[in-house]
């Protein structure tokens, strides 16, 4: 089926009278390079629709009307990292031409459309703009989710130069493109605010923000003038604008913006006015929300047509010559499309999961070889602090940041003294925005660093969870392991905190973390385990690119005793523990009952085991330690050892950790007795009311006695 914009372009060129004149600001060679990228992008969009109509393609969100972004690539260097909007096809092809790569960029894009395993970045897992040799970092389509990461790369670029692992030159510019609809998203607003805040403080942030403004988000209009009124006069952000239908003007504006950022190491906002042609995607019935007159009114502003006219009017080319270039590209793309749709796709779950399983195995191997002992006589908080010292000394690219972590040393003193010891460039405070904190980490990881961000409370993580779900955990998967986000995200959480309660300081909801593929979730309870596990997470991040969340039980930070006051039973012993990711730790060898728990539930279970022993019931306690990957082998072994299992779960009954443990037992054929206790499906209130919904020892003990008396 012919596309109206394609017919319009051909007819407009055939009707052009032709002329020849000179115009400064853009050479014919430069214009031809831009045009080649633009017509390549246009024919890829047409091919995507044709492939979909034949049932051979899977992706039809196109770049038609946005091809003026090719001039942005031309204004940058091929080694400037780029995080691209899904309509940045012109940029991608122009970048490929800059690199003069042996790979055919047109073919690569088509490979993504048909989900072929030969596709060079995602290997058939998704259609993304990305190629490692082009410094184009693949992004998923989550709205604006890549902006915090882009800010993080720009903000940490200078610090990353101290590490031999930084892949970018010292004067690199980080380019990030997005749409006008995305600019309204809180993620975009927060990232741009973070860039401005840093620039306002005089810190280097070489970030080029490119807003491709076509005036509509799927069917929702962006008010005319909104982007300019929102971003044209902001402190700490230089503003440049251009009309995509003016190729020479757009090239000049893009060059000025790129030069500003590179020279001043300060962020700039390039407002590139575009049009959206051919609808949002192939499945979009655009006439459902735009009249045919409105749609056709955009055709004269087609950037491909604008460049074609420039070549005729100022480059000395005849209309038939330009049209010949256009039609030749059509034939090339069509032939490539026929070729790639016959290529193999991922054909097994194992093949799909390869990036995740490869990284997980590497992380496990690396973690098992890390140091497993620490100092004795330390609380959990002190043990974590000592492990952080070890990590910062061992890894030159390690940096720790978050809210109040620097001079204050954290709300609970866990990071006390670290800034004084390692300096302001390696331990620093951030603005109070969790998306920015996680975006900093994701960007720093791409710069070759080992970021250790802190989220002050678990409840604060949820408003930024997509930085882990939609960005961090997907990068390894959608780049087939070519790009990774090494980071250890420390989070203070869980309940039972005394004197400083309420929902936002006592949160026991971890379900949002447990279904993210590839995310390691560590949950130590004992100081010995915390030190060993933190070093293991850091080592896995550095060597395997692992992204970990390290959940620290607030209520245990300063706990010293276990059974009675003054017994020192919850201080570190300095004994060796197994640091391997995904391996639990068993306390005791009782043969009557297995208590399976984690975090606050571990000392709780150990106290109950001691009381059960006085009744002649001998129990063992399995500390899961790792919530993802869950230590299934340890669960099954310790369950079979006694034939009776009580799952002690301080998280909520619905969506809590205990559900995963129960499923592991049942699915693996455990035939013994199983019971589960958990906290209520409730938010945690203030004061003693919290004790009415949190799991308590009396409840655990009653269920243990019932289970062992059966």
C-alpha positions as CSV (number, residue, x, y, z in Angstrom):
1,X,0.0,0.0,0.0
2,X,1.5,3.3,-1.1
3,X,2.0,6.0,1.6
4,X,0.7,9.5,0.7
5,X,3.9,11.2,1.9
6,X,5.9,9.1,-0.5
7,X,3.7,10.0,-3.5
8,X,3.8,13.7,-2.4
9,X,7.6,13.7,-2.3
10,X,7.9,12.2,-5.8
11,X,5.4,14.5,-7.3
12,X,6.9,17.6,-5.6
13,X,10.3,16.8,-7.1
14,X,9.0,16.1,-10.5
15,X,7.2,19.5,-10.4
16,X,10.2,21.4,-9.3
17,X,11.5,23.8,-11.9
18,X,15.1,23.5,-10.8
19,X,17.6,26.3,-10.2
20,X,21.2,26.8,-9.2
21,X,22.7,29.2,-6.7
22,X,25.2,29.2,-3.9
23,X,24.4,29.5,-0.2
24,X,26.9,29.7,2.6
25,X,26.7,27.7,5.8
26,X,26.3,24.2,4.3
27,X,28.4,22.6,1.7
28,X,27.0,20.4,-1.0
29,X,29.0,17.5,0.3
30,X,27.5,18.0,3.8
31,X,24.0,18.3,2.4
32,X,24.4,15.2,0.3
33,X,25.5,13.2,3.4
34,X,22.5,14.5,5.4
35,X,20.2,13.6,2.5
36,X,21.6,10.1,2.2
37,X,20.8,9.5,5.9
38,X,17.4,11.0,5.5
39,X,16.3,9.0,2.5
40,X,17.7,5.9,4.1
41,X,15.6,6.5,7.2
42,X,12.5,7.3,5.1
43,X,12.7,4.1,3.1
44,X,13.3,2.1,6.2
45,X,10.0,3.4,7.5
46,X,8.3,2.5,4.3
47,X,9.9,-1.0,4.4
48,X,8.8,-1.5,7.9
49,X,5.1,-1.0,6.9
50,X,5.6,-3.3,3.9
51,X,7.2,-6.0,6.1
52,X,4.4,-5.7,8.6
53,X,1.7,-6.0,5.9
54,X,3.5,-9.3,4.8
55,X,3.6,-10.6,8.3
56,X,7.4,-10.5,8.3
57,X,8.1,-7.5,10.4
58,X,7.3,-6.5,14.0
59,X,8.1,-2.8,14.4
60,X,6.6,0.1,12.6
61,X,7.3,3.2,14.8
62,X,9.1,5.3,12.3
63,X,11.2,8.5,12.0
64,X,9.2,10.0,9.1
65,X,9.1,13.8,9.6
66,X,12.0,13.7,12.1
67,X,14.8,13.1,9.6
68,X,16.3,16.5,10.3
69,X,18.0,14.9,13.3
70,X,20.6,13.7,10.9
71,X,22.1,17.2,11.2
72,X,22.6,16.7,14.9
73,X,24.7,13.6,14.3
74,X,26.7,15.6,11.7
75,X,27.3,18.3,14.4
76,X,28.8,15.7,16.8
77,X,31.7,13.3,16.7
78,X,31.4,9.6,16.2
79,X,32.8,9.0,19.7
80,X,30.2,11.2,21.4
81,X,27.8,8.7,23.3
82,X,24.2,9.0,22.1
83,X,21.0,7.9,23.7
84,X,18.3,8.2,21.1
85,X,14.6,8.8,20.8
86,X,12.8,6.1,18.8
87,X,12.3,8.5,15.9
88,X,16.0,9.3,15.6
89,X,16.6,7.1,12.5
90,X,18.2,9.9,10.6
91,X,20.7,10.5,13.4
92,X,21.6,6.7,13.5
93,X,22.3,6.5,9.8
94,X,24.3,9.7,9.8
95,X,26.4,8.5,12.7
96,X,27.1,5.2,10.9
97,X,28.3,7.2,7.9
98,X,30.6,9.2,10.1
99,X,32.2,6.0,11.4
100,X,32.5,4.7,7.8
101,X,31.7,1.3,9.3
102,X,32.0,-1.9,7.3
103,X,28.6,-2.9,8.6
104,X,25.5,-1.8,6.6
105,X,23.5,0.3,8.9
106,X,20.4,0.0,6.7
107,X,20.6,-3.8,7.0
108,X,21.2,-3.6,10.7
109,X,17.9,-1.6,11.2
110,X,16.0,-4.0,9.1
111,X,17.4,-6.9,11.1
112,X,15.9,-5.4,14.2
113,X,12.5,-4.9,12.5
114,X,12.3,-8.6,11.7
115,X,13.8,-9.7,15.0
116,X,16.7,-11.5,13.4
117,X,19.5,-12.9,15.5
118,X,22.1,-11.3,13.2
119,X,21.0,-7.8,14.5
120,X,24.2,-6.4,16.0
121,X,23.0,-4.8,19.2
122,X,20.0,-6.7,20.6
123,X,20.4,-9.9,18.7
124,X,16.7,-10.1,17.8
125,X,15.4,-9.2,21.2
126,X,14.0,-5.8,20.3
127,X,14.2,-3.2,17.7
128,X,16.4,-0.4,19.2
129,X,18.7,2.2,18.0
130,X,22.1,1.0,19.1
131,X,25.5,-0.2,18.0
132,X,28.5,-0.5,20.2
133,X,31.0,0.7,17.5
134,X,28.8,3.8,16.9
135,X,28.7,4.8,20.6
136,X,24.9,4.6,20.3
137,X,23.5,3.1,23.5
138,X,20.3,1.2,23.1
139,X,17.1,2.6,24.8
140,X,13.8,0.9,25.3
141,X,10.6,2.9,24.6
142,X,9.7,3.8,28.2
143,X,8.9,7.5,28.0
144,X,11.8,9.7,28.9
145,X,13.4,7.0,31.1
146,X,16.8,7.5,29.4
147,X,17.2,11.1,30.4
148,X,18.4,10.5,34.0
149,X,21.0,8.0,32.6
150,X,22.1,10.6,30.1
151,X,22.5,13.2,32.8
152,X,24.4,10.6,34.9
153,X,26.9,10.0,32.0
154,X,27.5,13.7,31.5
155,X,27.7,14.5,35.2
156,X,30.3,11.8,36.0
157,X,32.3,12.0,32.8
158,X,35.0,14.2,34.3
159,X,35.4,12.0,37.3
160,X,35.4,8.9,35.1
161,X,38.5,10.2,33.3
162,X,40.5,9.2,36.3
163,X,39.7,5.6,35.6
164,X,41.4,3.6,32.8
165,X,38.0,2.0,32.1
166,X,36.3,5.2,30.8
167,X,35.4,4.5,27.1
168,X,34.8,8.1,26.1
169,X,37.2,11.0,25.4
170,X,37.6,13.7,28.0
171,X,35.9,16.3,25.8
172,X,33.0,14.1,24.8
173,X,29.4,15.4,24.5
174,X,26.6,13.2,25.7
175,X,23.7,13.5,23.3
176,X,20.1,12.6,24.3
177,X,17.1,12.9,22.1
178,X,13.4,12.8,23.0
179,X,10.0,14.0,21.9
180,X,7.9,17.0,22.9
181,X,5.4,14.7,24.6
182,X,8.2,13.0,26.6
183,X,9.4,16.5,27.7
184,X,6.3,16.6,29.9
185,X,7.1,13.5,31.8
186,X,8.3,13.9,35.3
187,X,11.4,11.8,34.5
188,X,12.4,14.2,31.8
189,X,11.6,17.3,33.9
190,X,13.6,15.8,36.8
191,X,16.7,15.0,34.7
192,X,16.8,18.4,33.1
193,X,16.4,20.0,36.5
194,X,19.3,17.9,37.8
195,X,21.5,19.1,34.8
196,X,20.5,22.7,35.5
197,X,21.2,22.3,39.2
198,X,24.6,21.0,38.6
199,X,25.4,23.6,36.0
200,X,24.2,26.3,38.4
201,X,26.7,25.1,41.0
202,X,29.5,25.4,38.4
203,X,29.9,21.6,37.8
204,X,30.6,20.3,34.3
205,X,27.6,18.7,32.6
206,X,28.4,18.2,28.9
207,X,24.9,17.2,28.0
208,X,23.1,18.0,24.7
209,X,19.4,17.6,25.0
210,X,17.6,17.3,21.7
211,X,13.8,17.8,21.8
212,X,12.3,16.6,18.5
213,X,9.1,18.6,18.7
214,X,6.4,17.3,16.3
215,X,3.5,18.8,18.3
216,X,1.8,15.6,19.2
217,X,2.2,12.5,21.4
218,X,0.3,9.6,19.7
219,X,-3.1,11.5,19.7
220,X,-2.5,14.1,22.4
221,X,-1.5,17.6,21.2
222,X,1.3,19.6,22.6
223,X,0.2,23.2,22.9
224,X,1.8,25.5,20.4
225,X,4.8,27.3,22.0
226,X,4.8,25.0,25.0
227,X,8.4,23.7,24.6
228,X,9.9,27.1,23.9
229,X,8.1,28.7,26.8
230,X,9.2,25.9,29.2
231,X,12.8,25.7,28.2
232,X,13.9,28.9,26.4
233,X,14.8,31.0,29.5
234,X,16.0,28.6,32.2
235,X,19.1,29.4,34.3
236,X,21.9,26.8,33.7
237,X,20.5,25.7,30.3
238,X,21.5,27.2,27.0
239,X,18.6,27.1,24.5
240,X,18.9,26.7,20.7
241,X,16.1,26.3,18.2
242,X,15.7,25.3,14.6
243,X,13.1,24.4,12.0
244,X,13.7,20.9,10.7
245,X,12.4,22.0,7.3
246,X,15.4,24.3,7.0
247,X,18.3,22.0,6.6
248,X,21.0,24.8,6.6
249,X,19.5,26.5,9.6
250,X,19.0,23.3,11.5
251,X,22.6,22.3,10.8
252,X,23.8,25.7,12.0
253,X,21.8,25.5,15.2
254,X,22.9,21.9,15.9
255,X,26.5,22.9,15.4
256,X,26.2,25.9,17.6
257,X,24.6,23.8,20.4
258,X,27.1,21.0,20.1
259,X,30.0,23.5,20.2
260,X,28.5,25.2,23.2
261,X,28.3,22.0,25.2
262,X,31.8,20.8,24.1
263,X,33.5,24.0,24.8
264,X,31.7,25.1,28.0
265,X,31.0,21.7,29.5
266,X,27.5,23.0,30.2
267,X,24.1,21.6,29.2
268,X,22.2,22.9,26.2
269,X,18.7,22.3,24.9
270,X,18.2,22.0,21.1
271,X,14.6,22.6,20.2
272,X,14.2,20.9,16.8
273,X,10.8,21.6,15.3
274,X,9.7,18.6,13.3
275,X,6.5,17.1,11.9
276,X,5.2,13.6,12.4
277,X,4.4,11.9,9.1
278,X,2.8,8.4,8.6
279,X,1.2,8.5,12.1
280,X,2.6,7.2,15.4
281,X,3.1,3.7,14.1
282,X,1.8,1.3,11.4
283,X,-1.2,0.3,13.6
284,X,-2.1,3.9,14.3
285,X,-5.3,5.1,12.5
286,X,-4.3,8.8,12.5
287,X,-7.6,9.9,10.9
288,X,-9.3,9.0,14.2
289,X,-7.9,12.2,15.8
290,X,-6.6,14.3,12.9
291,X,-8.4,15.4,9.8
292,X,-7.0,14.6,6.4
293,X,-6.5,18.3,5.8
294,X,-4.4,18.5,9.0
295,X,-2.3,15.5,8.0
296,X,-1.6,16.7,4.5
297,X,-0.8,20.3,5.7
298,X,2.4,18.8,7.2
299,X,3.7,17.4,3.9
300,X,5.3,20.6,2.7
301,X,7.4,20.6,5.9
302,X,8.8,17.2,5.2
303,X,12.6,17.5,6.1
304,X,13.5,15.1,3.4
305,X,11.8,17.2,0.8
306,X,13.4,20.3,2.3
307,X,16.9,18.9,1.8
308,X,16.0,17.7,-1.7
309,X,15.0,21.2,-2.6
310,X,18.2,22.7,-1.0
311,X,20.2,20.4,-3.2
312,X,18.3,21.5,-6.3
313,X,18.2,25.2,-5.5
314,X,21.7,25.6,-3.9
315,X,23.6,22.5,-4.8
316,X,23.4,22.4,-8.5
317,X,21.6,19.1,-8.7
318,X,18.7,18.6,-11.2
319,X,15.4,17.4,-9.8
320,X,15.7,14.1,-11.7
321,X,19.1,13.6,-10.1
322,X,17.8,14.0,-6.6
323,X,14.8,11.8,-7.4
324,X,17.2,9.2,-8.7
325,X,19.0,9.1,-5.4
326,X,15.7,8.7,-3.7
327,X,14.6,5.8,-5.9
328,X,18.0,4.1,-5.9
329,X,17.8,4.0,-2.1
330,X,14.3,2.5,-2.3
331,X,15.6,-0.4,-4.3
332,X,18.6,-0.9,-2.0
333,X,16.3,-1.0,1.1
334,X,13.7,-3.2,-0.5
335,X,16.3,-5.7,-1.6
336,X,17.8,-5.8,2.0
337,X,14.3,-6.2,3.4
338,X,13.7,-9.2,1.2
339,X,17.0,-10.7,2.4
340,X,16.7,-10.2,6.1
341,X,13.2,-11.5,6.5
342,X,14.5,-14.9,5.6
343,X,17.1,-14.9,8.4
344,X,16.7,-17.0,11.6
345,X,15.2,-15.6,14.8
346,X,15.6,-16.6,18.4
347,X,14.2,-20.1,18.7
348,X,14.4,-21.1,22.3
349,X,14.1,-19.7,25.8
350,X,17.7,-20.4,26.4
351,X,18.7,-18.3,23.4
352,X,16.5,-15.4,24.5
353,X,17.9,-15.5,28.1
354,X,21.6,-15.8,27.1
355,X,22.6,-12.3,28.2
356,X,21.0,-12.7,31.6
357,X,22.3,-16.2,32.3
358,X,25.8,-15.4,31.1
359,X,26.0,-12.4,33.4
360,X,24.5,-14.3,36.3
361,X,27.0,-17.1,36.0
362,X,29.9,-14.7,35.7
363,X,28.6,-12.8,38.7
364,X,28.3,-16.0,40.8
365,X,31.8,-17.1,39.9
366,X,33.3,-13.7,40.7
367,X,31.4,-13.4,44.0
368,X,32.5,-16.8,45.2
369,X,36.1,-15.7,45.0
370,X,35.8,-12.5,47.0
371,X,37.0,-12.0,50.6
372,X,34.6,-13.6,53.0
373,X,35.9,-12.3,56.4
374,X,35.7,-9.0,58.1
375,X,36.5,-7.5,61.5
376,X,34.9,-8.8,64.7
377,X,32.8,-6.9,67.2
378,X,31.1,-4.7,64.6
379,X,27.4,-3.9,64.3
380,X,25.6,-4.3,61.0
381,X,26.1,-0.6,60.3
382,X,29.7,-0.7,61.2
383,X,30.3,-3.8,59.2
384,X,28.7,-2.2,56.1
385,X,30.9,0.9,56.6
386,X,34.0,-1.2,56.8
387,X,33.0,-3.1,53.6
388,X,32.5,0.3,51.9
389,X,35.9,1.4,52.9
390,X,37.3,-1.9,51.4
391,X,35.4,-1.4,48.1
392,X,36.4,2.2,47.7
393,X,40.0,1.3,48.4
394,X,40.0,-1.7,46.0
395,X,38.1,-0.2,43.1
396,X,39.5,3.2,41.9
397,X,36.3,3.9,40.0
398,X,34.1,3.3,43.0
399,X,32.0,6.3,44.0
400,X,29.3,6.6,46.7
401,X,26.5,9.1,46.6
402,X,22.9,9.8,47.7
403,X,20.9,12.0,50.1
404,X,22.8,13.0,53.2
405,X,25.5,10.3,52.7
406,X,28.6,12.6,52.7
407,X,29.3,15.1,55.4
408,X,26.5,13.8,57.7
409,X,27.4,10.2,57.0
410,X,23.8,9.0,56.4
411,X,20.7,9.2,58.5
412,X,22.0,6.2,60.5
413,X,25.7,6.9,60.3
414,X,26.4,4.0,58.0
415,X,28.6,6.1,55.6
416,X,30.2,8.2,58.4
417,X,33.7,9.3,57.7
418,X,33.8,8.1,54.1
419,X,33.9,11.5,52.5
420,X,36.6,12.7,54.8
421,X,38.7,9.6,53.9
422,X,38.0,9.4,50.2
423,X,37.3,13.0,49.2
424,X,34.3,15.0,47.8
425,X,34.7,13.6,44.3
426,X,34.1,10.0,45.4
427,X,31.6,10.5,48.2
428,X,29.1,13.2,47.7
429,X,25.5,14.3,48.3
430,X,22.9,14.5,45.6
431,X,19.7,16.5,45.1
432,X,16.6,14.9,46.7
433,X,15.4,13.0,43.7
434,X,15.6,9.2,43.5
435,X,15.3,9.1,39.7
436,X,18.4,11.4,39.5
437,X,20.3,9.2,42.0
438,X,19.6,6.0,40.1
439,X,20.2,7.8,36.8
440,X,23.6,9.0,38.1
441,X,24.4,5.4,38.8
442,X,23.4,4.1,35.4
443,X,25.3,6.8,33.7
444,X,28.4,6.4,35.8
445,X,28.4,2.6,35.1
446,X,28.5,3.3,31.4
447,X,31.4,5.6,32.0
448,X,33.4,2.7,33.4
449,X,32.9,3.5,37.1
450,X,31.5,1.4,40.0
451,X,28.7,3.5,41.4
452,X,27.2,2.8,44.9
453,X,24.1,5.0,45.2
454,X,22.1,5.1,48.3
455,X,18.3,5.3,48.4
456,X,17.6,6.6,51.9
457,X,14.5,4.5,52.5
458,X,12.8,1.6,50.7
459,X,9.6,3.6,50.4
460,X,11.5,6.2,48.4
461,X,12.6,3.7,45.8
462,X,9.2,3.0,44.3
463,X,8.8,6.4,42.6
464,X,12.0,5.7,40.7
465,X,11.8,1.9,40.2
466,X,11.6,2.2,36.4
467,X,15.2,3.3,36.4
468,X,16.0,-0.2,37.5
469,X,13.2,-2.0,35.6
470,X,13.0,-0.1,32.4
471,X,16.6,1.1,32.1
472,X,19.1,-0.6,34.3
473,X,18.1,-4.3,34.1
474,X,17.2,-4.1,30.4
475,X,20.4,-2.7,29.0
476,X,22.4,-6.0,29.3
477,X,19.4,-7.8,27.7
478,X,18.8,-5.4,24.8
479,X,22.5,-4.9,24.0
480,X,23.3,-8.7,24.1
481,X,25.8,-8.0,26.9
482,X,27.7,-5.2,25.0
483,X,26.6,-2.5,27.4
484,X,26.0,-3.0,31.1
485,X,25.0,-1.0,34.2
486,X,27.4,-2.1,37.0
487,X,26.1,-0.7,40.3
488,X,25.3,-1.6,43.9
489,X,22.2,0.3,45.0
490,X,22.1,0.4,48.8
491,X,18.6,0.8,50.3
492,X,17.7,1.1,54.0
493,X,14.4,-0.8,54.5
494,X,12.0,-3.1,56.3
495,X,10.1,-2.6,59.4
496,X,10.5,-2.8,63.2
497,X,12.3,0.5,63.4
498,X,11.7,2.0,66.9
499,X,11.1,5.7,67.6
500,X,11.0,6.8,63.9
501,X,8.2,5.0,62.4
502,X,5.4,5.3,59.9
503,X,5.1,4.1,56.4
504,X,7.9,6.0,54.7
505,X,10.5,4.9,57.3
506,X,9.2,1.4,57.7
507,X,8.4,-0.2,54.4
508,X,8.3,-4.0,53.9
509,X,7.3,-4.0,50.2
510,X,9.9,-5.7,48.0
511,X,7.7,-7.3,45.4
512,X,8.5,-4.6,42.8
513,X,12.2,-5.7,42.8
514,X,11.7,-9.5,42.7
515,X,10.2,-9.8,39.2
516,X,12.9,-7.8,37.4
517,X,15.0,-10.2,35.3
518,X,18.7,-9.9,35.9
519,X,18.5,-7.8,39.0
520,X,20.4,-9.2,42.0
521,X,18.6,-8.5,45.3
522,X,20.8,-9.0,48.4
523,X,19.3,-8.9,51.9
524,X,21.8,-9.5,54.7
525,X,20.8,-9.8,58.3
526,X,24.1,-10.5,60.2
527,X,27.1,-8.2,60.1
528,X,29.4,-11.0,58.9
529,X,27.1,-11.7,55.9
530,X,26.6,-8.0,55.1
531,X,30.4,-7.3,54.8
532,X,31.0,-10.4,52.6
533,X,27.9,-9.9,50.5
534,X,28.6,-6.2,49.8
535,X,32.1,-7.0,48.7
536,X,30.6,-9.8,46.5
537,X,28.1,-7.4,44.9
538,X,30.8,-4.8,44.2
539,X,33.1,-7.4,42.7
540,X,30.3,-8.8,40.5
541,X,29.5,-5.3,39.4
542,X,33.1,-4.5,38.5
543,X,33.8,-7.7,36.7
544,X,30.4,-8.9,35.3
545,X,28.4,-5.6,35.1
546,X,25.9,-6.8,37.6
547,X,23.2,-4.4,38.9
548,X,22.4,-5.2,42.5
549,X,20.0,-3.8,45.1
550,X,21.5,-4.2,48.6
551,X,18.6,-4.1,51.1
552,X,19.8,-3.2,54.6
553,X,17.5,-3.8,57.6
554,X,17.2,-0.5,59.5
555,X,16.2,-2.1,62.7
556,X,19.4,-4.2,62.8
557,X,21.8,-1.4,62.0
558,X,22.9,-0.8,65.6
559,X,21.7,-4.1,67.2
560,X,24.3,-5.7,69.4
561,X,22.6,-8.4,71.3
562,X,20.6,-11.5,70.2
563,X,19.0,-13.3,73.2
564,X,19.7,-11.2,76.2
565,X,21.0,-7.7,76.9
566,X,24.8,-7.6,76.8
567,X,25.3,-10.9,75.1
568,X,26.8,-9.3,71.9
569,X,25.2,-12.1,69.9
570,X,24.5,-9.9,66.9
571,X,28.0,-8.4,66.5
572,X,30.4,-9.6,63.7
573,X,32.6,-12.5,64.6
574,X,35.1,-12.2,61.8
575,X,34.4,-15.8,60.7
576,X,34.4,-16.7,57.1
577,X,31.1,-16.9,55.3
578,X,30.3,-18.0,51.8
579,X,29.9,-14.8,49.8
580,X,28.6,-16.4,46.6
581,X,25.6,-14.7,45.1
582,X,22.5,-16.9,45.4
583,X,23.8,-19.0,48.3
584,X,22.1,-19.0,51.7
585,X,23.5,-19.6,55.1
586,X,22.3,-22.2,57.6
587,X,22.5,-21.7,61.4
588,X,22.3,-24.9,63.5
589,X,21.6,-28.5,62.6
590,X,18.3,-29.3,64.2
591,X,16.5,-32.2,62.8
592,X,12.9,-31.4,63.8
593,X,12.1,-28.1,62.0
594,X,13.6,-25.8,59.4
595,X,12.9,-22.1,59.8
596,X,13.5,-20.2,56.5
597,X,13.8,-16.4,56.8
598,X,15.8,-13.3,55.9
599,X,16.6,-9.8,57.3
600,X,14.8,-9.1,60.6
601,X,13.3,-12.6,60.5
602,X,16.7,-14.2,61.0
603,X,17.4,-13.1,64.6
604,X,13.8,-13.5,65.3
605,X,14.0,-17.1,64.1
606,X,17.2,-17.8,66.0
607,X,15.5,-16.7,69.3
608,X,12.6,-18.9,68.6
609,X,14.8,-21.8,67.8
610,X,16.5,-21.3,71.2
611,X,13.1,-21.4,73.0
612,X,11.9,-24.4,71.0
613,X,15.1,-26.2,72.1
614,X,13.9,-25.8,75.7
615,X,10.8,-27.7,74.7
616,X,12.8,-30.5,73.1
617,X,12.2,-29.3,69.5
618,X,15.5,-28.9,67.6
619,X,15.3,-26.4,64.8
620,X,17.7,-25.0,62.2
621,X,17.5,-21.6,60.6
622,X,18.2,-20.9,56.9
623,X,19.0,-17.3,56.2
624,X,18.1,-16.8,52.5
625,X,20.5,-13.8,52.2
626,X,19.7,-13.4,48.5
627,X,16.1,-12.7,47.5
628,X,17.1,-12.8,43.8
629,X,18.4,-15.2,42.7
630,X,16.7,-17.2,45.4
631,X,18.9,-19.9,46.9
632,X,16.6,-22.7,45.8
633,X,19.2,-25.5,46.3
634,X,19.7,-24.5,49.9
635,X,16.0,-24.2,50.5
636,X,15.4,-27.8,49.3
637,X,18.4,-29.2,51.1
638,X,17.4,-27.7,54.5
639,X,13.8,-28.6,54.0
640,X,14.6,-32.2,53.3
641,X,16.8,-32.4,56.3
642,X,13.9,-32.0,58.7
643,X,10.8,-32.7,56.6
644,X,9.1,-29.6,58.2
645,X,9.4,-26.0,57.0
646,X,8.1,-22.8,58.5
647,X,8.6,-19.8,56.3
648,X,9.1,-16.7,58.4
649,X,8.4,-13.7,56.2
650,X,8.4,-10.2,57.5
651,X,7.1,-8.8,54.1
652,X,3.5,-8.7,53.2
653,X,1.5,-11.9,52.7
654,X,0.5,-10.9,49.2
655,X,3.5,-10.4,47.0
656,X,6.0,-11.2,49.8
657,X,9.2,-13.2,49.7
658,X,7.5,-16.2,51.3
659,X,5.4,-16.8,48.2
660,X,8.6,-17.4,46.2
661,X,9.9,-19.8,48.8
662,X,6.7,-21.7,49.0
663,X,6.5,-22.0,45.2
664,X,10.1,-23.3,45.1
665,X,9.3,-26.0,47.6
666,X,6.1,-27.1,45.9
667,X,7.4,-27.0,42.3
668,X,10.4,-29.1,43.3
669,X,8.3,-31.8,44.9
670,X,9.0,-31.2,48.6
671,X,6.5,-33.6,50.3
672,X,7.0,-32.6,53.9
673,X,4.9,-30.2,56.0
674,X,5.0,-26.5,55.1
675,X,3.6,-23.5,56.9
676,X,4.0,-19.8,56.3
677,X,3.7,-16.7,58.5
678,X,4.0,-13.1,57.3
679,X,3.1,-9.5,58.0
680,X,-0.4,-8.3,57.1
681,X,-1.3,-6.8,53.8
682,X,-1.1,-3.3,55.2
683,X,1.0,-0.2,55.2
684,X,2.9,0.3,58.4
685,X,1.4,2.9,60.8
686,X,3.0,5.0,63.4
687,X,4.0,3.9,66.9
688,X,2.8,0.6,68.6
689,X,0.1,0.2,66.0
690,X,2.8,-1.1,63.7
691,X,3.2,-4.1,65.9
692,X,-0.4,-5.1,65.0
693,X,0.4,-5.7,61.4
694,X,4.1,-6.7,61.4
695,X,5.0,-10.3,62.0
696,X,5.9,-11.0,65.7
697,X,7.8,-13.7,67.5
698,X,4.8,-15.1,69.4
699,X,3.0,-15.8,66.1
700,X,6.1,-17.5,64.7
701,X,6.5,-19.6,67.8
702,X,2.9,-20.7,67.9
703,X,3.1,-21.9,64.2
704,X,6.4,-23.6,64.9
705,X,4.9,-25.6,67.8
706,X,1.8,-26.5,65.8
707,X,3.9,-27.7,62.9
708,X,6.2,-29.9,65.0
709,X,3.3,-31.3,67.1
710,X,1.5,-32.6,64.0
